[in-house]
Amino acid sequence: MTEGKRRKLDILVLSDIHLGTYGCHARELLCYLKSVKPRTVILNGDIIDIWQFSKSYWPQSHMKIVKQLMSWMSKGVKIYYVTGNHDEMLRKFQGFKMASFTIVNKVVLDLDGGKKAWFFHGDVFDVTMQHSKWLARLGAVGYDGLILINRFTNFILEKIFDKGKLSFSKRIKNSVKSAVKFINNFEQTAADIGISNQYDYVICGHIHQPEIREISNSQGRILYLNSGDWIENLSALEYINQEWTLYKYDQDEMKHMIVHEYDEDLDNKKLFEMMVAEFDLMQH
């Protein structure tokens, strides 16, 4: 796909990519990133999973996501890295700037028509995160294991039995009342705070539930948006011509995309050297 054919976006919002874990769909994400041309990118938390980061698992496809983001930076694309719970170590670097890249804990943007959009990850609402981080980390490891089992099961279903895919974690979240209640409370709390601050949009991640819906209370109403994740839903938020839409990866739609560039066979060391070279160019 040539540069001219890429869909132009005013804002692209991505969250919960979890680079560095087995559950991350980095190849599909790279395919999507090469199909769009955003002016502003909001990386809304849990982009790199520092909790579960291991030197023994960092495939080329994950490195290429970082390289793609740096390529956008070199072209002047504004990128906000909003910290989440799985990459909370980066919160100590809040305010760090490099070219068009900035690390923040939250960001408020003035959009067309005088409307304000509030972006933040959302883990501040999570009681488990606030009071029992060790439990949350244990749950993250269990979740990654569940994703691996899920992928193996889907491979068997597709290749041997010609059946559709299943999502164990989705079924668990949709069937357990406490999980459903947590998601509803999360969305309402985010909306309530957004309304009290007179924002027009509140955009979160964290709960891996892609959503766009209007929420109201006695003080007013707001459009709540959640970009979902790139573990199960493979989703993102796109803002074009004053309108928000929820993007969901379509394998059939992307199957003709050409994403295997000249660096396909390079190892991570070579890819890193290329990224350093791009950084040097940005500095000059």
N, C-alpha and C positions, 0 to 999 in steps of 0.2 A: 504494500500500500504506500503510495507516494505522499509526501508532505501535504500536497494540495488537497488530497482526498480525506484527510483527517477531519473529524467533526470538531468544529470550534465550540469551546465552552467558555462561558464567563467565569464560572467557579466549578471546580471539581472537589468533592469531599470524599475522602477515603478514611476508614478506620478499621481497627482490629484485623490487620493483615497478619500479624504474628509471624514475621520473618524469623527464621531460626527454629521453627517447629515443623514436625512432620505433617501437621494438618494444613499448613499454608498452601494455597493454590497459586504459587508464584508464576507458573507458566501461563495460566489463564489470565492472571493479572497483567503480566507483561504484554500479552496479546491485546488486552483492552487498552492499556496505556498507550500503545503504539497506534491505536485507532482514533485517539482524541488529541486535541490541541488546546489546552486550557490557558487562560490568562492568569488565574489564581488557583492555587491548590491548597486545600486544608487537609493536613494529615492529622486526623482527629483522635490520636491516641492508640496505643498498643500496636504500633507499626513494627518495631523490633521487640521480640519477646525476650527481654533481658532476664526475666525470672527463670526461663528454661533454656537460655542460651548455652550452647555447647560448641567448643572448638571443633569437635568431631562431626558436627552436622551444620554445614553452611554451604549448600550446593550452589552451582553456577546460576541457576534460575533465581535464587534469592539475591545473589550479588548483582545480577542484571537489573533487578528492581531498583536497587540503590543507584546503579549507573544511569538508569533512565531518568531518575529524579535529578541527578547531578547534570545530566544533559539539558533538562529543562531549566535548571538554574543558570547554566552557561548562556541560555537564550533569553534570560531576564524574566522568566516566569516567577511570579511571587509565590513563595512556598512558606506556609506557617506549619511548624511541627508542634501540635498541641500535645502535651504529655498526658499519658494515661497511667493506669496502675501497673501494667506489665513493663512499662518503660519509665517508671517513676524516678529512676536514678538520674534521668535527664533534667528533673525539676531543679536541681542545683544550678543548672546552666540557663535558667530562664532569663530571657533578654539577650542571649547570644545571637549575634548576627554575622552572616557570611554571605556577601553578595546579596542576592534576593531571598535568602533563606533565614528564617527567624525561629527560635525556640520560645514557646509561650505556654502558659498554663491554661489560658483562655484567650479568645479574641472576639472583638465586636467590630463588624464591618458595616459601613454605610452603603446600602445598595441603592439601586435605581428607585426613583419615586420617593426618596426620603425615608425609606424603610431601613430598620436596623436588624442585623442578624447576629445572634450570640452563639458562638461555637465553643464547646468544651466537651471533654470526654464523658464525664458522668459518674465516675467512680466515687466521687464525694458523697453520693447518695447511698452508697452500698454500706450497710451496717457491718457486714462481714469484713469489708476492707478496713473500716475504721477501727474495729475492735479485735479482730482475729486474723491478722495478715497471714500467719502460718497456715490457718485453715484454708484461706483463699488460695495460697500457693499449692497446697496439697490438692485442692480441687482442680487447679489448672493442670497439674500433672495427670490426674485421673481423666480429665476432659481430653487431653492429647492422646492418652491411651485408648479412649473410647473412639476417637476419630480414626485411629489406626485400625482398630477392629472393624469399624464401619466400612472403611475403604476395602479391606480384605473381603468382607461379606458381599459388598457391591460388585467386586471383581468376579466372585463366584456366581452371583445372580445373573450378571450380564453375559459372561463368557460361556457358562455351562447351561444355565436355565433360561437364558434370554428374557430375564425379568427386569423391571424397572428398579431404580435406585431407592434405597431407604436411608433415613437419617435417624439414628438412634437418639441422639441428643435432642433433636427437634421434637420427637415423639415424647420424650421424657418431659421437656419443658411445657409442651402443650397439654399433657395429661395430669401433671402434678399441680394441684390447686394453688399451693404456696408459690410455685414458680410463676404461674399466671398472675397471681396477686402482686408479686414483686414487680413484674413488668408493668402492670397497670399503675402501681404506686410510683414507680420510677418516672413514667411518662407524665403523670399528673403533677408530681413534684417539680419536674423540670419546667412544665408549662406554668405552674403557679409562680415560680420565681421569675420566669421570663415576663409574665404579665405584670408582676409588681414593678419590674424595671422598665416597663413600657417598650419592650422589644416586640418586633413583628414576627420574628422567627427564632426558634430555639433548636439548635442542631447538635445532636449527641451521637455517641457510639456506645461502647461498653457492653450492652446487653445482647448484642448480636441479633437484633430484631429489626430488620429494615421496615421503615414506616414513614408515611406522610399523612397527617390528619390534623384537623383543627380541634383544639381543646379549649374549653371555656370554663370560667368560674364566675363568682359574683362580681369580680372586678373587671372582667373583660374576656378577650379571647386571643389566641395565638396559634400560629401554625407550628406544630411539633414535627421535627424530622429526625430520623435516625438512619445513618448510612449502612447499617448492618455489619457485614464482615466478609473476609475472604477465606473463611474456613469452611462454612456450610452454604451460605446464601450467595456468595460471590456477587456482592452488590455495592453500589456507590450512589451518591447524590450528584445530580448535575443541575446547574443553574444557567439557563439560556434565555435571553430576551425577557427578563423579569419573571421567569417561571421556573419552579422547581420540579424536577422529575426524578423518579427512582429508577436507576439502571440495574438490571439483572443480567448477568453474563449468559449469553446464548451460544452454545458450542457450534450449532449449525450456522449461525450468523457469522461466526469468526473463523470458520474452518478454511476459508480462502485467504485469510490474512497471512502475509509474509512477514514473519518476525525473526527468522533465522538469519541474522546478519553475519558479516565477516568475522565477528569475534565469537561465533558459536562454539568453536573448539578450543578456545583459550581457557586456561585454568584460572582459578581465583586470583593468583598472584599477578598474572598478566592483566586481568580485568582491573585489579586494584591500581596497577601502574598507570593504566589508561585513565582511571578516575583521578589520580593525582595530577596527571598532565592536564586534564580539564580544569582542575582546581587552580593550577598555576596560571592557566589562560584567564580565568575569572579574576585573578588577583591583578592582572595587568590590563 
